[in-house]
């Protein structure tokens, strides 16, 4: 087996050498390093690409796209790239800006007056640049779309119910819904759908023929990877469960692509918008997406990585004295990181199919840069795991502290049947509470779960072992309230990580 592995590695390296006279020795280190990361992070499969100037100098599939079927990842294997879709949306907006079809700094109501936000100030002042650089002051509100089956229009209609928690342009609050809306605005200006805009302006000129906008389409087009997670309790690799993939936030996260075609995209980023000698993207549009508009990171988690500045669809930092412009992506079990070092003319693409793949993708990018540029080879797995353990300990302490508030031996104030009913929120839709024998049950969107009495008039849905990784396994903490007549007429809860809101009983 060792001899076979050595032969396979030699063949892989020979292919790399044939492609790349530059970084010839450095590239010999990449394959074993990435394979090591796959093992350390229990990632089923990954695809890695490295671009230097206008050439692809490394392109490799590693591991499996289908573990049970033993089907390997190749350079054509399609992955959800999640939030790396945002740069496509931002780039299209910047291109329309250069074409004078819109102005990034004019209020979006100039182009879509029907858009309504939660405050008059946002209605009057919010621009595309604000939306694309996460400086609206509105938090994520991801629970609005999770498991909803909403359309993009449904999200636009609900923006007015998503209240800010920061002042306008006061700070950085990552927001998928604002990206969805920004994509809708650019599509309207272009007279197309968002998908048609990206296809015509970016996919087609960059020979991105397999890239598309949905998991279903990806499965029809070619090698679409399954996605996985590692169980939190049994530590076993398993297929990812039902998720919340939908068209509602397409401009924020819908692109599905492979390492070959994303290499074309990266070549254009490194060469002022040129691809195969043609000016596919205006160079000013590329620079527009890199201009810092916001401070994305106000702490240095690692000494090697400086504070982050967010432009539009990507952030810029300093990595060991080198400018690094990058973005990550998380959707279902897919994880991605795409980075360019513009002064060094290097681009790195890492796509994975396992929920634990975010640290693996980050470690891969940093470690590849270390090896290519002869920097100190930081033990990234150890450093990232140390920080991840700190965060997990903090999360556990927070959960335990919340559970410690439980008042033992209390009873609900009403008969269980009185809690049953339909409760509605304008953004989140309906929660149906029903009585099943001696306990309550709740149904909200794709979740249908029993409720456990916590104390007084609070009921919780069950905690699942993989909750921290799987968006479809979140705890609902329902707190029922009564009106002046003593009847239960409302419930308060948080959907996902959103702020607490009120659901009002629907009269029947």
Secondary structure, DSSP 8 states (H G I E B T S, - for coil): -HHHHHHHHHHHHHHHHHH-STTHHHHHHHHHHHHHHHHHTT-SEEEEEEEETTEEEEEEEEEEEETTTTEE--TT-BEE-GGGGHHHHHHHHHHHHHTTS--TTSBGGGT-TT---SSHHHHHH-BHHHHHTT-SSB---GGGTTTT---HHHHHHHGGG--BSS-TTSS----HHHHHHHHHHHHHHHTS-HHHHHIIIIITTTT--S-BS-HHHHHHHS-B---EEE-TTT--EEE-------GGGHHHH--EE-HHHHHHHHHHHHTTTEETTEE-S-HHHHHHHHS--EEEE-S-SSTTB--EEE-SS-EEEEETTEEEEEEEEEETTEEEEEEEETTTTEEEEEEESBTTHHHHHHHHHHHHHHHHTT-----HHHHHHHHHHHHHHHHHHHHHHHHTT--TT---SS-GGGG-EEEEETTTEEEEEEEETTEEEEEETTEEEEEEEEETTEEEE---TTTTT-TT----EEEEEE-TTS-EEEEEE--TTS--EEEEE---
